[in-house]
Amino acid sequence: MHPVLTDELAAGLFQAAHQPLIRAIVDNLSEGVIIADAAGTLLYFSPAARAFQLFGLERMEKDRWRQHFTVTDPDTHQPFNPENLPLTRALRGEAHSAHIFIRSDQNAEGQYLHASGRPVKDSEGKLLGALIFIRDTTRERQAEARQRRAEQRFRLIVEAAQEGIWTIDPEGRTTYVNRYLAQMLGYTEEEMLGQDTLTFIAEEHRERVRNNLAQRRAGISDVHELALRHKSGRSLWTIISSNPLYDEEGQYSGALGTITDITRRREAEQRVHQLNADLERRIAERTAQLEFSNRELEAFAYSVAHDLRAPLRSISSFSLALTEDCASQLDSMGLEYLQRIRASSQRMSDLIDGILSLSRVNRSEFQVTDVNLSALARLCAEQLRRWQPERAVSFHLQEGLVDRGDTRLLRSVLENLLGNAWKFTRERAQAEIHFGALPEEPGTGRVYFVRDNGAGFDMEYQAKLFGVFQRLHTQQEFEGNGVGLATVQRIIRRHGGRVWGEGTVGQGATFYFTLHEPTRTPRRSPPWST
């Protein structure tokens, strides 16, 4: 019986004296109320019942409402057995409720209702009629349908995911796994449900998992690598993203984990680590061999250079003695031969000096300090002017260029580059030699340059510039031993930089260099080339 309508009140509905009061109560109920007599005649529809778009008549005979109401099962939409209708059961003296789907002449679309029938008897137990309470459940059914669709979509997504999905309860027992995770571990979903999480964890990681579960209870999420145990006993490496779960009251209800199998990646990483270790070992061995070979070559070159000096001095001395003491006994051709011997001896001596200078670059101790390159360039320029004071050369030296490096070695760089510029501009009536740095750009290192307006060179032979004993001009055109630029390159490399040259025949040359490059700086066009 409805809590407002006691048996006495309900029986009073059939007594004329009580009907106004009791109907006033019924009319204010939120549920629709239909009153039927013992013969099944619908005597009364409350306003809420009329709002359901039923007939809304004050009275309807039993045969008539059976003709005009179509009642079906709300799930299958099959005809509802009339004998099980709440009204029919109530008229048999039974209280009964059911979910139904009902259509009427006035509501062809139909409605989902919850109908509850209650028999009404007098004090002697005689059936007076029945009360039917109806409540519209259409919105509830629609919400349930939406929820079922959402759950179905979620399940489809979860089952189609190429990642494992795993939920556990507060005690660490498995409450759900998707098919992907079960197959990953070699189980069926049913085999995993209800099992302790640690059953599927590799032995060496179980203590770690216990600690992780404690963190989930404390509300801490985590992403970590973990070894799971396959049904066959082998280990699977995975990445697990784990998060705590809470119920409607905010209480901890377990944890959710998404699992990615990274076994192949781990194996590949291990192979790469092994290959890197092997490569580093081989590089170290080769480097040691190369360093040993370089030391041997440098020692050999140093020794040979020193050993060659004695016979060269003898050749030079005896050829000079012949020239001075026996000149009258030699004809012009003999004297020319002696001159060639002396010139070749001097050339050989210059080459030996170059070899020794080149070997000293790597043999010398490297001492890094702040170096004023502008001051070094001035010293080199003054030295060149003292050497040939008769020449008209204009030096343009940028001030304030300071960098980190070995002072002695960087002075050698500037002596060679400025010395080359001095040498290759001697045919110019007014020689121009510049030293400075290009404007710095964000993300690039400083680029220094030495530029002249001298003989220049053909860029086709650029690759030969820094080779030992490689020369782009003959000895008759410009003297030299072909070691200067090779020395410059070695010094710049020791400073972690690069050196390169650009030139045009008859229009001069520019040599650029950098120091301490963290990354390879793109070559930039100088401002005067645009």
Disulfide bonds with the S-S distance in Angstrom:
none
